């Protein structure tokens, strides 16, 4: 289960970010400050170590039944902008996980 949490804080932008546009500098500082942050009440911040690798087999035949349940829930059937087929979305999801893990 996921929750959206709104936080308020004061961010001190470090001097090495001063040359960047303000919005970009603040965004980079927020990521640096809260990445891997954990609070007992709100849980963990963005965690870079795992992207579903323990939950997915990374094999369509093994993951098909589980993935199709998610696809059925979230896929758009709107005529003007339908979602791609489940197998195509699964391949894109696995590519995303692989790329994220390779970038760590």
N, C-alpha and C positions, 0 to 999 in steps of 0.2 A: 504494500500500500504506500502511496506517496502523498505527501502534504505539501502545499505551497505555503511558505513561511515568509512573512514580510519582516525585514529587519531594518533597524535604523542604527547608524554608527557614524562616527567621524573617521574619515580616511586621511591619513597623512601620506601624501605622494612623495616617494623617495626622490632625491635630487637627480638620480640617473634618468628619470622619466621626464624631467623638466622640458626637454627639447621636443617632446611629442605634443600633438594637439591635446587640449585639456581632456576631452571625452575619452580619447584613447589611453592617456596616461592614467586616468582614474580607473578605467576598466581593467587595465593591466595590474594596477595596484590592488584592486578588489580581488582579482583572481589570485594574486600572490599571497594576500593576507588570509583568504578563506579557503584556499585549496587544502584539502585534508584536515580541515577544522572540524572538531567534534565538540558538541555541547550535549549534556545529559538531557536537556529538555527538548531540543530541536533535532538532535541526531547529528549525522555526519554531513560535512560539506562535500564538495566534489572530490571523489576518490579516484585516483589515476591507476591504481594497481590492477583492477579486474573489470572487464567488460563482459560479463555473462559467461566467461569461459568455463566456469564450473557447472553452469546450469544447462548449457546447450552441448549436444554431442558433435555439432558441426558436420552433420551428415543428414541430408534431406530425408532419407528413408527413416532414420531414427527420430528426427525432430518434427516430421511432417504433421503428425496428429496434434502435437502441442502447438506448433506454430500456426496451424490453420485455425485454431480456436482464437488466437490473438488477431489473426487476419480477419476473421469473421466479425469480431467486435469492432475493430478500428477501420476497416476498409470502407471506402466510399463507393456507393453504388449509383451516385448521381450521374445521370446520362452525360452531362457536359464535361465531367471531370472524374471518371471512374478510377479506382485504384488499379494498380497492376495486379496480375495473378499472384497467388500466394508464393509459388516457387520463385518467381522473379523478385518479390519483396524479400524472401528469405535469403536469396543470394546477395542482395544488396546489404541486408542486415549483417550477414557474415563478413562481407567485405569491409563494412564499417568497423566491426569489432577488431578484425585483423589489422586494419590500418591504425586504429587507436592504440592497440597494444604494441605495434611496431614503432610508434612515435614516442613511446615512454623512455 
